[in-house]
Amino acid sequence: MPEGDTLFHLAGRLDPLLRGQIITDSDVRTPRYATAELTGSRITGVRSVGIALLDQSILAGIGNIYRCEVLFVARLAPHTPAGDRDPVLLGAVVDLARALMLANSGAGPEHASTRTGASARTRGRGRFWVYARTGAPCPRCGAVIQHDRLAGRDLYWCPACQHQ
């Protein structure tokens, strides 16, 4: 197996049907994935960052909620062409996604939150910064959260905080 193909087995606490399954190096939860390699060779290009983050051949595991929330935290507009951004910045976005996903890995969907600390909530839409909050004020700047469709999925973002 090539050295770059980092593999690991899912934790035993997951669904028994998933025990022993292997996650490849494209899975953002992989402990020793090469962020610079992933972003430099797979994310950069003409497509938008918002589309690249959902491409399972590039990064497996980032779903629509994490796409919206991670781009908000990173202050990065989802429509930004990935090739217009430094691969190091894109690597930081991937690292952030991984950190949020790992922080929520044992919480279950009804308790997961992308917000942390005093701003964290575990019930209702208040647990998210932008996801499913169309028309609500941005928690950072007060601008109105926008909704669109990108890659066939709902997309939420703050037009004031997230710049191209």
Secondary structure by P-SEA (a helix, b strand, c coil): ccccbbbbbcccccccccccccccccccccccccaaaaaaccccccccaaaaaacccccccccaaaaaaaaaaaccccccccccccaaaaaaaaaaaaaaaaaacccccccccccccccccccccccccccccccccccccccbbbbbbcccbbbbbbcccccc
